[in-house]
Amino acid sequence: MADKILTKQEMSRYARHLVLPEVSIKGQEKIKAGKVLVVGAGGLGSPVLMYLAAAGVGTIGVIDFDNVEENNLQRQIIHATDKVGTSKVESARIVINNLNPNIKVETYNEKLDSKNALGIIKKYDVVIDGSDNFPTRYLVNDACVLLKKPLAYGSIFRFEGHTSVFNYENGPCYRCMFPNPPPRDAVPSCAEAGVLGVLPGIIGTIQATEALKIILGIGETLSGRFLVYDALSLNFRELKLGKNKNCPICGESPRIKELMDYEEFCDTKEEEEKFLEGDEISVRQLKNMIDDHEGFVLVDVREEHEWDICKIQGAKLIPMSQIMNDNIGILEHIEKDKKIVLHCHTGARSLAVLQLLKNKGFKNLRSLAGGIDAWANEIDPQVPVY
């Protein structure tokens, strides 16, 4: 246990903790002995990792398989311009060790999945979910329940953030509130809907606070409480969340005994994305169609504020919001047999519009795989990526 005893240098570094009766030397030694896994080194993970490192959590694990991109920097404050192209876990490790060289950083430059989740999570005392997709949220929750690990949850969307603590001291888990994921495309990603850059800083800081309270065994955690933050009105609302006796994994008669294929469960598996088989075209194919002057109409179904950011030359803007409100009359000037290529930001909305238009009698439709994001990355680097 000698390595868990505070050194003279650490006594100085954490002096403001030591004078807190709720923390003191014994509490700081608990923090030093603590092991926290942060899932995702993005918007939420950034403040979490920095505050846990500053607080002196002895072992911090960080798992993320993405590289730093320029459009991350608006909110992912642990990364910097000179780290664009670097793996996020390596970028985070450098910052953590610069901030506090006493911290042991364990990096996992891989995707968390049903094969590796239990092996990774079992090594940690607390897990913090900073992911941005439903398959990972359900995976992390289920692994934590099976391993009896507390989970500090957070999510962000536009101007709103959610946070809670799950699976702590026999409290509710994520599935108690959300037994099943929402339908495909019902909730746009941050890439589709946007997010205020400072929002993850607020939610992530709360997650880090909850993790420290769990390690220290002090205060009242967010277990059984679901906190909703509205940045536009600067308003916090709290929803009471009880343990669901019918929860499929932590209820009285749990049906889930092991991890599953979460991509399939959340209907986002790659092969599932081809449910409209043959209805997608690549950006290369679109480029060839344009170069060959092939007769077709390119329809951009993004919203007007996105159109103002960037556009593909020759496209017509017909926002999805108008089409989904049954304003199909805006398409009446386009012949239903004419070839139409739909595109959005990353490809999800254009597929949804494609299916709707098919039901309205349009026959020769295609959706651009990857949307204008793929067009910018693969065809025209002059198009801004957002």
C-alpha positions as CSV (number, residue, x, y, z in Angstrom):
1,M,0.0,0.0,0.0
2,A,3.0,2.3,0.1
3,D,2.4,3.5,-3.4
4,K,-1.1,4.7,-2.3
5,I,0.3,6.9,0.4
6,L,0.7,10.5,-0.6
7,T,4.1,11.8,-1.2
8,K,5.3,15.3,0.0
9,Q,4.9,16.6,-3.6
10,E,1.3,15.2,-3.7
11,M,0.5,16.7,-0.4
12,S,1.4,20.1,-1.9
13,R,-0.5,19.4,-5.2
14,Y,-3.7,18.4,-3.5
15,A,-3.6,20.8,-0.6
16,R,-7.0,22.3,-1.3
17,H,-8.5,18.8,-1.1
18,L,-6.7,18.0,2.1
19,V,-8.2,20.9,4.0
20,L,-11.7,19.6,3.1
21,P,-12.9,17.5,6.1
22,E,-14.9,15.4,3.7
23,V,-11.8,14.5,1.7
24,S,-8.7,15.0,4.0
25,I,-5.5,12.8,3.5
26,K,-7.5,9.6,3.8
27,G,-9.9,10.7,1.1
28,Q,-7.1,11.8,-1.2
29,E,-5.4,8.4,-0.8
30,K,-8.7,6.8,-1.9
31,I,-8.7,9.0,-4.9
32,K,-5.1,8.1,-5.6
33,A,-6.0,4.4,-5.3
34,G,-9.1,4.9,-7.5
35,K,-9.4,3.5,-11.0
36,V,-11.8,5.1,-13.5
37,L,-12.6,4.1,-17.1
38,V,-13.8,6.9,-19.4
39,V,-15.6,5.7,-22.5
40,G,-15.0,8.2,-25.2
41,A,-12.4,11.0,-25.4
42,G,-14.7,13.5,-27.1
43,G,-16.9,16.3,-25.8
44,L,-17.9,14.7,-22.5
45,G,-14.7,12.8,-22.1
46,S,-12.5,15.9,-22.4
47,P,-13.6,17.7,-19.2
48,V,-14.0,14.4,-17.3
49,L,-10.4,13.3,-18.1
50,M,-8.9,16.7,-17.2
51,Y,-10.7,17.0,-13.9
52,L,-10.1,13.4,-12.9
53,A,-6.4,13.9,-13.7
54,A,-6.3,17.2,-11.8
55,A,-8.0,15.6,-8.8
56,G,-5.4,12.9,-8.6
57,V,-7.3,9.7,-9.7
58,G,-4.4,7.2,-9.7
59,T,-5.4,5.2,-12.7
60,I,-7.5,6.6,-15.6
61,G,-8.5,4.4,-18.5
62,V,-9.6,5.9,-21.8
63,I,-11.1,4.1,-24.7
64,D,-11.8,5.6,-28.1
65,F,-11.0,4.4,-31.6
66,D,-11.3,7.8,-33.4
67,N,-8.7,10.3,-34.5
68,V,-8.8,14.0,-33.7
69,E,-10.6,16.0,-36.4
70,E,-10.7,19.8,-36.8
71,N,-14.5,19.9,-36.2
72,N,-13.9,18.2,-32.7
73,L,-12.0,21.3,-31.4
74,Q,-15.1,23.4,-30.9
75,R,-16.0,21.3,-27.8
76,Q,-13.4,18.6,-27.2
77,I,-11.0,20.7,-25.1
78,I,-8.5,18.0,-24.3
79,H,-7.4,18.1,-28.0
80,A,-5.5,20.8,-29.8
81,T,-4.9,21.9,-33.4
82,D,-1.5,20.3,-33.6
83,K,-3.1,16.9,-32.6
84,V,-5.5,16.8,-35.6
85,G,-5.0,13.3,-37.2
86,T,-3.6,11.9,-33.9
87,S,-5.5,9.1,-32.1
88,K,-7.8,10.6,-29.5
89,V,-6.5,8.3,-26.7
90,E,-2.9,9.3,-27.5
91,S,-3.8,13.0,-27.6
92,A,-5.6,12.7,-24.3
93,R,-2.8,10.7,-22.7
94,I,-0.3,13.5,-23.5
95,V,-2.5,16.2,-22.0
96,I,-3.3,14.1,-18.8
97,N,0.4,13.4,-18.2
98,N,1.3,17.1,-18.8
99,L,-1.3,18.1,-16.3
100,N,-0.4,15.5,-13.7
101,P,2.6,13.2,-14.2
102,N,1.5,11.1,-11.2
103,I,-1.4,9.6,-13.1
104,K,-1.2,6.2,-14.7
105,V,-3.1,6.4,-18.1
106,E,-4.3,3.2,-19.7
107,T,-5.3,3.7,-23.3
108,Y,-7.4,1.6,-25.5
109,N,-7.3,2.7,-29.2
110,E,-10.1,0.3,-30.1
111,K,-13.9,0.1,-30.3
112,L,-15.6,-1.1,-27.2
113,D,-17.7,-4.1,-28.1
114,S,-19.3,-7.2,-26.6
115,K,-16.1,-9.1,-27.0
116,N,-13.8,-6.8,-25.0
117,A,-16.1,-4.8,-22.8
118,L,-16.2,-7.1,-19.8
119,G,-12.4,-7.6,-19.8
120,I,-11.7,-3.9,-19.9
121,I,-14.4,-2.7,-17.5
122,K,-13.7,-5.2,-14.8
123,K,-10.4,-3.6,-14.0
124,Y,-12.0,-0.3,-12.9
125,D,-13.9,1.0,-9.9
126,V,-16.1,3.5,-11.7
127,V,-17.1,3.8,-15.4
128,I,-18.0,7.1,-17.0
129,D,-20.0,7.0,-20.2
130,G,-19.0,9.8,-22.6
131,S,-20.2,7.9,-25.8
132,D,-22.4,9.4,-28.4
133,N,-24.4,6.5,-29.7
134,F,-27.0,4.1,-28.4
135,P,-25.1,0.8,-29.1
136,T,-22.3,1.9,-26.8
137,R,-24.6,3.3,-24.1
138,Y,-26.5,0.0,-23.8
139,L,-23.3,-2.0,-24.0
140,V,-21.6,0.0,-21.2
141,N,-24.8,-0.2,-19.0
142,D,-25.2,-3.9,-19.4
143,A,-21.5,-4.6,-18.8
144,C,-21.6,-2.4,-15.6
145,V,-24.7,-4.2,-14.3
146,L,-23.1,-7.7,-15.0
147,L,-19.9,-6.6,-13.3
148,K,-21.6,-4.6,-10.5
149,K,-19.8,-1.4,-11.5
150,P,-21.2,2.1,-10.9
151,L,-21.8,4.1,-14.0
152,A,-21.8,8.0,-14.4
153,Y,-23.9,8.7,-17.4
154,G,-24.0,11.8,-19.6
155,S,-25.4,12.8,-23.0
156,I,-25.7,16.0,-24.9
157,F,-27.9,17.3,-27.7
158,R,-28.0,20.8,-29.2
159,F,-28.5,22.9,-26.0
160,E,-29.6,20.2,-23.6
161,G,-27.7,17.8,-21.5
162,H,-28.6,14.8,-19.4
163,T,-26.7,13.1,-16.6
164,S,-27.3,10.5,-13.9
165,V,-25.6,7.7,-11.9
166,F,-26.7,4.2,-12.7
167,N,-26.1,0.8,-11.1
168,Y,-24.9,2.3,-7.8
169,E,-25.9,0.8,-4.4
170,N,-28.7,-1.2,-5.9
171,G,-30.0,1.9,-7.7
172,P,-31.6,1.9,-11.2
173,C,-29.7,1.3,-14.4
174,Y,-29.9,2.9,-17.8
175,R,-32.4,0.3,-19.0
176,C,-34.7,1.0,-16.1
177,M,-35.5,4.3,-17.8
178,F,-34.8,3.3,-21.4
179,P,-35.5,-0.5,-21.8
180,N,-35.1,-0.2,-25.6
181,P,-33.4,2.3,-28.0
182,P,-35.5,4.7,-30.0
183,P,-36.4,3.9,-33.6
184,R,-33.6,4.4,-36.2
185,D,-33.0,8.1,-37.0
186,A,-35.5,9.2,-34.4
187,V,-32.7,11.0,-32.5
188,P,-30.2,12.8,-34.8
189,S,-26.6,12.7,-33.9
190,C,-24.6,15.8,-32.8
191,A,-23.1,15.8,-36.2
192,E,-26.7,16.1,-37.7
193,A,-28.3,18.4,-35.0
194,G,-25.3,20.3,-33.6
195,V,-24.3,21.0,-30.1
196,L,-23.3,24.1,-28.2
197,G,-19.6,23.8,-27.6
198,V,-19.7,24.6,-23.8
199,L,-22.5,22.1,-23.1
200,P,-20.3,19.0,-22.7
201,G,-18.1,20.9,-20.3
202,I,-21.0,21.3,-17.9
203,I,-22.3,17.8,-18.2
204,G,-18.8,16.2,-18.2
205,T,-17.8,18.2,-15.1
206,I,-20.9,16.8,-13.3
207,Q,-20.0,13.3,-14.3
208,A,-16.5,13.7,-13.0
209,T,-17.9,15.1,-9.7
210,E,-20.1,12.0,-9.3
211,A,-17.2,9.7,-9.9
212,L,-15.1,11.4,-7.2
213,K,-18.1,11.3,-4.8
214,I,-18.4,7.5,-5.4
215,I,-14.7,7.0,-4.8
216,L,-14.8,9.0,-1.7
217,G,-18.1,7.6,-0.5
218,I,-19.4,11.1,0.3
219,G,-22.5,13.2,-0.4
220,E,-25.6,12.3,-2.3
221,T,-25.0,11.0,-5.9
222,L,-27.4,11.3,-8.8
223,S,-28.5,7.6,-8.4
224,G,-32.2,7.6,-8.8
225,R,-32.2,11.1,-10.1
226,F,-32.0,12.1,-13.8
227,L,-30.7,15.6,-14.3
228,V,-31.8,17.6,-17.3
229,Y,-29.9,20.8,-18.1
230,D,-31.2,23.4,-20.6
231,A,-28.4,25.8,-21.6
232,L,-30.7,28.3,-23.3
233,S,-32.8,29.0,-20.2
234,L,-30.0,28.0,-17.8
235,N,-32.4,25.7,-16.0
236,F,-31.8,22.4,-14.2
237,R,-34.7,20.0,-13.9
238,E,-34.6,16.8,-11.9
239,L,-36.6,13.7,-12.7
240,K,-37.0,11.0,-10.1
241,L,-35.9,7.6,-11.4
242,G,-36.9,4.4,-9.5
243,K,-35.6,0.9,-10.1
244,N,-37.8,-0.9,-12.6
245,K,-38.7,-4.3,-11.3
246,N,-39.3,-5.4,-14.9
247,C,-36.0,-4.1,-16.2
248,P,-34.6,-6.7,-18.6
249,I,-31.2,-6.7,-16.9
250,C,-31.4,-5.5,-13.3
251,G,-35.1,-6.3,-12.6
252,E,-36.6,-9.1,-10.5
253,S,-36.5,-11.6,-13.3
254,P,-33.7,-10.4,-15.7
255,R,-33.7,-11.8,-19.2
256,I,-30.3,-10.5,-20.2
257,K,-27.6,-12.6,-18.8
258,E,-24.7,-11.8,-21.1
259,L,-23.7,-9.1,-23.6
260,M,-25.3,-9.1,-27.0
261,D,-24.8,-7.7,-30.5
262,Y,-25.6,-4.1,-29.7
263,E,-25.3,-2.9,-33.3
264,E,-28.1,-5.2,-34.2
265,F,-30.1,-4.5,-31.1
266,C,-30.0,-0.8,-31.9
267,D,-30.6,-1.5,-35.6
268,T,-27.4,0.3,-36.7
269,K,-25.4,-2.7,-37.9
270,E,-23.5,-2.0,-41.1
271,E,-25.4,-4.7,-43.0
272,E,-28.7,-3.4,-41.5
273,E,-27.9,0.0,-43.0
274,K,-28.4,-1.7,-46.4
275,F,-32.1,-2.2,-45.6
276,L,-32.7,-0.1,-48.7
277,E,-30.5,-2.3,-50.8
278,G,-29.3,-0.6,-53.9
279,D,-30.7,2.8,-52.9
280,E,-27.4,4.4,-52.0
281,I,-24.7,5.7,-54.3
282,S,-21.1,6.7,-53.4
283,V,-19.6,10.2,-53.7
284,R,-17.4,8.8,-56.5
285,Q,-20.5,7.7,-58.4
286,L,-22.1,11.1,-57.9
287,K,-19.0,12.8,-59.2
288,N,-19.0,10.6,-62.3
289,M,-22.7,11.4,-62.9
290,I,-21.9,15.2,-62.7
291,D,-18.9,14.9,-65.0
292,D,-20.8,12.9,-67.5
293,H,-23.7,15.5,-67.5
294,E,-26.1,12.7,-66.6
295,G,-29.6,13.9,-66.4
296,F,-30.7,14.0,-62.7
297,V,-31.7,16.3,-59.9
298,L,-29.5,16.7,-56.8
299,V,-31.7,17.5,-53.8
300,D,-30.1,18.7,-50.5
301,V,-32.5,17.8,-47.7
302,R,-30.5,19.5,-44.9
303,E,-31.9,22.6,-43.2
304,E,-31.3,26.2,-44.4
305,H,-28.7,27.0,-41.8
306,E,-26.6,24.0,-42.9
307,W,-27.0,25.0,-46.5
308,D,-25.4,28.4,-45.6
309,I,-22.3,26.6,-44.3
310,C,-21.6,24.6,-47.4
311,K,-23.3,23.1,-50.5
312,I,-22.6,20.9,-53.5
313,Q,-22.7,23.0,-56.7
314,G,-25.9,22.4,-58.6
315,A,-27.9,21.0,-55.7
316,K,-31.4,22.2,-54.9
317,L,-32.3,22.8,-51.2
318,I,-35.5,21.1,-50.1
319,P,-35.3,20.7,-46.3
320,M,-36.3,17.4,-44.8
321,S,-38.5,19.3,-42.3
322,Q,-40.7,20.6,-45.1
323,I,-40.9,17.2,-46.8
324,M,-41.7,15.4,-43.6
325,N,-44.5,17.9,-42.9
326,D,-46.2,16.5,-46.0
327,N,-45.3,19.5,-48.1
328,I,-44.6,17.2,-51.0
329,G,-46.0,19.9,-53.3
330,I,-42.6,21.5,-53.2
331,L,-41.4,18.5,-55.3
332,E,-44.3,18.6,-57.8
333,H,-42.2,20.4,-60.3
334,I,-39.9,17.3,-60.4
335,E,-41.1,14.4,-62.5
336,K,-41.7,11.3,-60.4
337,D,-39.8,9.2,-63.0
338,K,-36.9,11.6,-63.1
339,K,-33.6,10.4,-61.5
340,I,-33.2,12.1,-58.1
341,V,-30.2,12.0,-55.8
342,L,-30.8,13.0,-52.2
343,H,-28.1,14.1,-49.9
344,C,-27.8,15.4,-46.3
345,H,-25.0,15.8,-43.8
346,T,-23.9,12.2,-43.3
347,G,-26.5,10.1,-45.1
348,A,-29.1,9.2,-42.5
349,R,-31.7,11.9,-43.2
350,S,-31.5,11.4,-47.0
351,L,-32.3,7.7,-46.6
352,A,-35.4,8.5,-44.4
353,V,-36.6,11.0,-47.1
354,L,-35.9,8.5,-49.8
355,Q,-38.3,6.0,-48.1
356,L,-40.9,8.6,-47.7
357,L,-40.8,9.7,-51.3
358,K,-40.9,6.1,-52.5
359,N,-44.2,5.7,-50.6
360,K,-45.4,8.9,-52.4
361,G,-44.7,7.3,-55.8
362,F,-41.2,8.6,-56.7
363,K,-39.4,5.7,-58.4
364,N,-35.9,6.6,-59.5
365,L,-34.3,7.7,-56.2
366,R,-30.8,7.4,-54.7
367,S,-29.3,8.6,-51.5
368,L,-25.7,9.8,-51.2
369,A,-23.8,7.5,-48.8
370,G,-21.9,9.6,-46.3
371,G,-23.6,12.8,-47.4
372,I,-21.9,16.1,-48.0
373,D,-19.4,15.1,-45.3
374,A,-18.1,12.3,-47.5
375,W,-18.1,14.6,-50.5
376,A,-15.9,17.1,-48.7
377,N,-13.5,14.4,-47.5
378,E,-13.2,12.4,-50.7
379,I,-14.1,14.7,-53.6
380,D,-13.9,18.4,-52.9
381,P,-11.7,19.5,-49.9
382,Q,-12.8,23.1,-50.5
383,V,-16.2,22.2,-49.0
384,P,-16.2,23.0,-45.2
385,V,-16.7,20.0,-42.9
386,Y,-18.9,20.8,-39.9
